[in-house]
Amino acid sequence: MTLSKKIEQALQDELKQENIKTVIEIAEFLKFKETQQQWNKINESEPKYITETERAKLNDLKSKGEFVEQRDLLDELGIHEDEI
């Protein structure tokens, strides 16, 4: 059964308790798909903003498990924790 048919059936059944749960699950799924599409757009546009050298450095850091501590990053940017 297609997604639209499931929603239609749930609404025709006058939203019984079990159908309310189904509609909520469908809505959560659609929200997930929308969020996933946004992340896909971000990932596709990444090469425009990150050079190959930067990407290689990031991949190297990820593979070594070396990550920047939030406090160190804030200090480097001149931002105090209480300003967040």
Secondary structure, DSSP 8 states (H G I E B T S, - for coil): --HHHHHHHHHHTT--HHHHHHHHHHHHHHHHHHHHHHHHHHHHHHHHHS-HHHHHHHHHHHHHT----HHHHHHHHT--GGG-
